[in-house]
Amino acid sequence: MASETELEDWRRAAQKLELAVASAVVGQRETIHLIKIALFARGHVLLEGGVGVGKTTLLRAFARATGGDFERIEGTIDLMPGDLIYHTFVDADGKPRIDPGPLLRHGEGLTTFFFNEINRSRPQVQSLLLRAMAERSVSAFGREYRFPHMTVFADRNKVEKDETFELASAARDRFLFELNMPTPSDTDVRRALVFDPAFHDADALIESVPSAVIDSTRLNVIGAAIQRSVTLSPSMESYILKIWEATETPQRFDIQLDGVDMERLILAGASPRGMSALVRAVRVNAWLDGRLHAIPEDVHTVLLPALGHRVFFTPVYEMRRQELAEALTATIMRKIAVP
């Protein structure tokens, strides 16, 4: 187990990581903080957000600050599973060539993999990605390739619905967090993004981010140490178990949402894997706050991003998913007594 001194050293490094990314990506403080939690909780992230809000820039900044390699792939209707593994082309001599694809070309140095518009890709492609997320490895060319330090980020196109394949519930459950990356509303931030030339050159902006602020090859070790070191009291455990019950049968806790038949709302509550993910994130948030014990505020910080995409509504309410998920989690926090 890591010593308290080592955990404190890593906590200071985590603070430097957040500052490094925030130096290039403005107006996204909450998103940056939650991605930092995901990195130390060793979980993958499903990003939501409009076109051009800076998702790729944000993830490139994280890759640079963690000293690892970044890779991105675009989801398209004609993308095949093999396209993640290898790239075929004809070289200058007219001979066919096979090169490693985006998952393999960086070897174990791959730390940040961004699948843009994942719902444009076929279920077979999504399935391969899910395996890579779960096992951090793939089999190809008669051997197994591992990328133990990789974190997967995926983005869904929520505007255009033609030729899209929505993620199945089991696929969404594989992501630790679902985060909304909004267009900044602060006037000064909006002015800077539009008129400051520093934000018009993404490559130069990424170069300005301090490199290798933390050692990404040790994230697995320190992440495991955080989980072993941060404790939850019996009252905190009871609190989290009640939240779990509330995602399954909210009416038992007198949870009501305007204009919603609560008896018909829930198709399935959070899964055991989802609750385990919530607890991992809770422990990391406590550690980042300088504590080795969790408190209710740690739960409140990560409740919506960890469980909002893991509570499944009946078809009549699914079209209002984002609105109802936010309302449900907010009401759960208000109704269930904190320890």
C-alpha positions in Angstrom: 0.0 0.0 0.0 1.2 3.5 -0.8 2.3 5.6 2.1 0.4 8.8 3.1 3.4 10.8 1.9 3.3 9.2 -1.5 -0.4 9.7 -1.8 0.0 13.4 -0.9 2.8 13.8 -3.5 0.5 12.3 -6.1 -2.4 14.6 -4.9 -0.2 17.6 -5.5 0.8 16.2 -9.0 -3.0 15.8 -9.7 -3.5 19.5 -8.9 -0.7 20.5 -11.3 -2.3 18.3 -13.9 -5.6 20.1 -13.6 -3.9 23.5 -13.8 -1.9 22.4 -16.9 -5.0 21.4 -18.8 -6.9 24.4 -17.7 -4.2 26.7 -19.1 -5.2 25.6 -22.6 -8.9 24.8 -22.2 -10.9 27.6 -20.6 -14.5 27.6 -19.4 -14.5 23.8 -18.7 -13.4 23.7 -15.0 -16.0 21.1 -13.9 -15.4 18.8 -16.9 -11.6 19.0 -16.4 -12.0 18.1 -12.7 -14.3 15.1 -13.4 -12.0 13.8 -16.1 -9.2 14.0 -13.6 -11.3 11.9 -11.2 -11.9 9.4 -14.0 -8.2 9.1 -14.7 -7.4 8.2 -11.1 -10.4 6.0 -10.8 -9.2 4.2 -14.0 -12.5 4.6 -15.8 -13.5 5.5 -19.3 -15.6 8.6 -20.2 -18.6 9.2 -22.5 -18.6 12.8 -23.5 -21.6 14.8 -24.6 -21.4 18.2 -26.2 -22.0 20.2 -29.4 -19.8 20.5 -32.4 -16.7 22.7 -31.8 -16.8 23.0 -28.0 -13.2 21.7 -27.8 -13.5 18.0 -26.9 -10.5 17.0 -29.0 -8.3 19.9 -27.7 -9.3 19.0 -24.1 -8.3 15.3 -24.6 -5.0 16.2 -26.4 -4.2 18.5 -23.5 -4.8 15.6 -21.0 -2.6 13.3 -23.1 0.2 15.8 -23.2 0.0 16.5 -19.5 0.1 12.8 -18.6 3.0 12.2 -20.9 1.3 9.6 -23.1 0.2 9.2 -26.7 -3.1 10.4 -28.1 -5.1 8.7 -30.8 -8.4 9.6 -32.4 -10.8 7.8 -34.8 -13.9 9.0 -36.4 -17.0 6.9 -36.3 -18.5 6.3 -39.7 -21.1 3.9 -41.2 -18.5 2.1 -43.2 -16.0 1.7 -40.3 -15.2 -2.0 -39.7 -13.7 -3.6 -36.6 -10.4 -4.3 -38.4 -10.0 -0.6 -39.0 -9.2 -0.2 -35.3 -6.5 -2.8 -35.6 -4.7 -2.4 -38.9 -4.5 0.0 -41.9 -4.1 -1.3 -45.4 -2.8 0.7 -48.3 -0.7 0.6 -51.5 2.8 2.0 -51.1 4.8 4.0 -53.6 6.0 0.9 -55.3 2.5 -0.3 -55.9 2.7 -3.1 -53.3 0.0 -3.7 -50.7 1.0 -2.8 -47.1 -0.5 -3.4 -43.7 0.4 -1.0 -40.9 -0.9 -1.0 -37.3 -4.2 0.8 -36.8 -5.0 3.4 -34.2 -5.3 1.0 -31.3 -1.9 -0.6 -32.0 0.4 2.0 -33.5 1.5 3.5 -30.2 1.9 0.2 -28.3 1.8 0.5 -24.5 2.4 4.2 -24.8 -1.2 4.9 -25.7 -2.9 6.7 -22.9 -5.8 8.6 -24.5 -8.0 7.1 -27.2 -10.8 9.3 -28.5 -13.6 7.7 -30.5 -15.5 10.6 -32.0 -19.2 10.0 -32.9 -19.2 6.4 -31.6 -22.9 6.0 -32.5 -22.1 6.4 -36.2 -20.1 3.1 -36.1 -21.7 -0.4 -36.4 -22.4 -2.5 -33.3 -19.5 -4.8 -34.3 -17.1 -1.9 -34.0 -18.6 -0.8 -30.7 -18.2 -4.4 -29.4 -14.5 -4.5 -30.2 -14.0 -1.1 -28.5 -15.9 -2.4 -25.4 -13.6 -5.4 -25.2 -10.5 -3.1 -25.5 -12.0 -0.9 -22.7 -12.7 -3.8 -20.4 -9.4 -5.7 -20.9 -7.1 -3.0 -22.2 -6.0 -5.4 -24.8 -6.9 -6.9 -28.2 -5.8 -10.0 -30.2 -4.4 -9.5 -33.7 -1.9 -11.1 -36.0 -1.7 -14.2 -33.8 -0.7 -12.3 -30.6 -2.2 -10.2 -27.8 -1.5 -6.4 -27.7 -1.8 -4.6 -24.4 -2.3 -0.9 -23.6 -2.5 -1.0 -19.8 -2.5 2.8 -19.4 -5.2 3.6 -21.9 -8.3 5.6 -21.1 -11.1 5.6 -23.7 -13.2 8.7 -24.4 -16.2 8.5 -26.7 -18.5 11.2 -28.1 -22.0 10.7 -29.5 -23.5 12.7 -32.3 -26.8 13.8 -30.7 -28.0 16.1 -33.5 -28.1 13.9 -36.6 -29.9 10.6 -36.2 -29.6 9.2 -39.8 -27.2 6.2 -40.1 -26.5 6.0 -36.4 -26.4 3.1 -33.9 -27.3 4.1 -30.4 -25.2 2.5 -27.7 -26.8 -0.4 -26.0 -27.4 -0.2 -22.2 -24.6 -2.6 -21.5 -22.3 -0.5 -23.6 -23.2 2.7 -21.7 -22.6 0.9 -18.4 -19.0 0.4 -19.4 -18.3 4.1 -19.0 -17.4 5.3 -15.6 -18.8 8.8 -16.3 -21.0 10.5 -18.9 -20.1 14.1 -19.0 -21.7 17.1 -20.6 -19.2 19.5 -22.1 -21.3 22.7 -22.6 -20.6 25.8 -24.6 -19.1 28.3 -22.1 -21.6 30.9 -20.9 -19.1 33.3 -19.3 -18.8 36.5 -21.3 -15.1 36.9 -20.8 -14.4 33.2 -21.8 -16.6 33.5 -24.9 -14.8 36.7 -25.9 -11.4 35.0 -25.5 -12.4 32.0 -27.5 -13.6 34.1 -30.4 -11.1 37.0 -30.5 -7.9 35.8 -28.8 -5.6 34.3 -31.5 -4.0 32.0 -28.9 -7.2 29.9 -29.1 -7.3 29.7 -32.9 -4.2 27.5 -33.3 -4.9 24.2 -31.5 -1.5 22.7 -32.2 0.3 25.7 -30.6 -2.1 25.7 -27.8 -1.4 22.0 -27.0 2.4 22.7 -27.2 1.9 25.3 -24.4 0.6 22.6 -22.0 3.4 21.4 -19.6 4.4 17.9 -20.7 4.4 14.8 -18.5 3.1 16.5 -15.3 2.3 13.1 -14.0 3.7 9.7 -14.9 0.8 7.9 -16.7 2.5 4.5 -16.4 1.9 4.7 -12.6 -1.8 5.6 -12.8 -2.9 2.0 -12.3 -0.7 1.6 -9.2 -1.7 4.9 -7.5 -5.3 4.4 -8.5 -5.4 1.0 -6.7 -3.6 2.6 -3.7 -6.3 5.3 -3.5 -9.1 2.6 -3.4 -7.3 0.7 -0.6 -6.5 3.9 1.4 -9.8 5.9 1.4 -12.4 4.5 3.8 -16.2 4.7 3.9 -17.9 4.5 7.3 -20.8 2.2 7.9 -23.2 5.2 7.7 -21.7 6.2 4.4 -22.1 2.7 3.0 -25.7 2.7 4.2 -26.2 6.0 2.5 -24.9 4.8 -0.8 -27.0 1.6 -0.7 -30.1 3.7 -0.2 -29.2 5.7 -3.2 -28.9 2.5 -5.1 -32.4 1.4 -4.0 -33.7 4.9 -5.0 -32.5 4.4 -8.6 -34.6 1.2 -8.7 -37.8 2.2 -6.9 -37.7 5.9 -6.3 -41.4 5.9 -5.1 -40.3 4.0 -2.0 -38.4 7.2 -0.9 -41.3 9.5 -1.8 -39.4 10.8 -4.8 -41.7 12.6 -7.3 -40.9 14.3 -10.5 -43.3 16.8 -12.1 -45.4 15.3 -14.9 -44.0 11.8 -14.4 -45.8 8.6 -13.4 -43.1 7.3 -11.0 -44.6 3.7 -11.2 -43.8 3.7 -15.0 -40.6 5.7 -15.0 -37.8 3.1 -14.2 -37.0 0.3 -16.5 -33.8 -0.7 -14.7 -31.9 1.0 -11.9 -28.1 1.2 -11.5 -26.2 -2.0 -11.9 -23.7 -3.4 -9.3 -20.9 -2.4 -11.7 -22.4 1.1 -11.8 -22.5 1.4 -8.0 -18.9 0.1 -7.8 -17.9 2.7 -10.3 -19.6 5.4 -8.1 -17.7 4.3 -5.1 -14.4 4.3 -6.9 -15.1 7.9 -8.0 -16.2 8.9 -4.5 -12.9 7.6 -3.0 -10.9 9.5 -5.6 -12.8 12.8 -5.0 -12.2 12.4 -1.2 -8.4 11.9 -1.9 -8.3 14.9 -4.2 -9.8 17.0 -1.3 -7.0 15.8 1.0 -9.0 13.3 3.0 -8.7 9.5 3.5 -12.3 9.2 4.4 -15.4 9.8 2.2 -18.2 12.3 3.1 -21.6 12.9 1.5 -20.3 15.8 -0.6 -18.0 13.3 -2.4 -21.1 11.4 -3.4 -22.9 14.5 -4.6 -20.0 15.6 -6.8 -20.0 12.4 -8.9 -23.6 11.1 -8.5 -25.0 12.5 -11.8 -21.9 11.7 -14.0 -21.6 8.2 -12.6 -25.2 7.1 -12.4 -27.2 9.4 -14.8 -26.5 7.2 -17.8 -26.9 4.0 -15.8 -30.6 4.4 -14.9 -32.8 3.3 -17.7 -36.2 4.7 -18.3 -39.2 3.2 -20.0 -39.6 4.1 -23.7 -42.3 6.7 -23.0 -39.8 8.7 -20.9 -36.5 7.8 -22.7 -36.8 10.8 -25.1 -36.4 13.1 -22.0 -33.5 11.2 -20.7 -31.1 14.0 -19.9 -33.7 16.2 -18.2 -35.2 13.3 -16.1 -31.8 11.9 -15.1 -30.7 15.3 -13.8 -34.0 15.8 -12.0 -34.0 12.3 -10.5 -30.4 12.5 -9.1 -31.1 16.0 -7.7 -34.2 14.7 -6.0 -32.4 11.6 -4.6 -29.8 13.9 -3.1 -32.5 16.0 -1.5 -34.8 13.2 -0.2 -32.3 10.7 1.2 -31.0 11.9 4.6 -27.2 12.3 4.7 -25.3 10.6 7.5 
